[in-house]
Amino acid sequence: MKQLDNKAALVTGGGQGVGQGIALALAAEGAKIAVVGRTAEKLENTVRIITERGGTAIAAECNVKSSSDLENAVDTCVSQLGGLHILVNNAQEVPLGTLDQVSDEAFTAGFESGPLATLRLMKLAYPHLKGDGSIINLASTAAMRWDMASYGAYAAVKEAIRSLTRAAACEWGMEGIRSNVILPHAKSPGLVWWMENNPEEAEAFQRSIPQRRVGECEEDIGRFVVQLCSEGSRYVNGQTIAVDGGQAFLG
């Protein structure tokens, strides 16, 4: 028997990168996956990989900034997969740039796709998660950087997600719902592009990681999420955990 047999998981941004890695790892341990995102082709690719490996997955097109899309995604997961036991909030538009460069529109998009979408999905999933549910929200170590130049707006929306997660842990823990945050470093398409186009900075970045490498989306980040959702982590709640090879010191 696998660790997550008879569980259904909804993963936003599951068409590529970290979201895909998490979806694949959860599926490998028996979870049925609702792969949620904006691009049908990418979603279907993740579904195909899971299916070819012997797992079960469905695709649900969704713009996380749309409350009706989020509601439809949860309804689809519950109706087609028989429930919702694991919620992974991964999708996020990133507002990068110095404070004077970040536009109101970019910051608003980061807020709507980040903490607001996260809160909406947690509330929609809440009735289904009662009893033995797990929420995994993704934030960032950007707020822990000693030099936050160009990361202030991004860190702000990610820190809001951490606060919402802690509140959920305190409010819903007695109902059997665990809520945790991970701060991952992973070879997402965006990071791979940045490393290829900024080799000197990328080398310095990797030297700042004690393990001297960036994490793999499935093998490192995804498999940790599996453990966080499993019975072996049943007393882990309200925590922020850096999955980054030791780079961040949370204190």
Steps between C-alpha positions, in 0.01 A plus 500: 500500500631845408516793741224702333264233370134614496601867520407767245725802452451832324822663380497849348761583240538128440581526132870564546784559743452459874125442469554220251772347717268501801213351296723220368637416844155494662368279221794261539384439858144423399323835509252588225591840361301796371758691298393864496634786287443739213654311207312189387794354307729512804234353726434214260872427485515455877187284490658288223818442702304400810274270298794335323650429842181326607346784699172689481476867404264750344561847357302807608562826317496785747621857539567521873408869495142401415283400796259313272786306339625398844155385603469296181841342558406384850162372380669310217751342734234391748257368241751317279753382758265428788611768741778741589758413765812692396514860377821640351501873426792548262391726212619860531565802281825658614532879546874559473691827487600785728219670687495794262487263201220266610171622357170494685380251238790261558467517878123451480549197273749357749254553783202358311688193378679451832340565839149573371487186283654300785238624747217435257614145429556421866144614579355301209696189599433534874176296517661213308828499697339452841610184676832425334594781263828667417567843354841576351557861401810619318675816609858621455824568683506840328384666822804354681754649258747739661472711183135522399555747218268407211323238714281715727170464315552128439595438861197698619245281322681183601516607866123555492466134398705396803271698732187345351649154538583554866147624564352194327721273710369661820135524395456167324749273675235376744294386202774275368644737240874565498638808325868553421722715278802396298764735362654310209802546276433297187588474132183662375500617136542860617800423718662283233462788252654744747794269574572447131489871426687616811771238547723700738213594730367147479835358606513736798142407586579129504810563714272660759314169536682267741413200283630692196205423275147608422226250588323275252129575467380144553779317678578770757199731534223259400617214716527727802142612445400133498658455841331815631161366390556150635417334831861539611452879516159496669623726786665760274274804476543874449865471400713681243761263359777600260563225244809666361808295575573704813530847347248683718545531876154546647623548858 
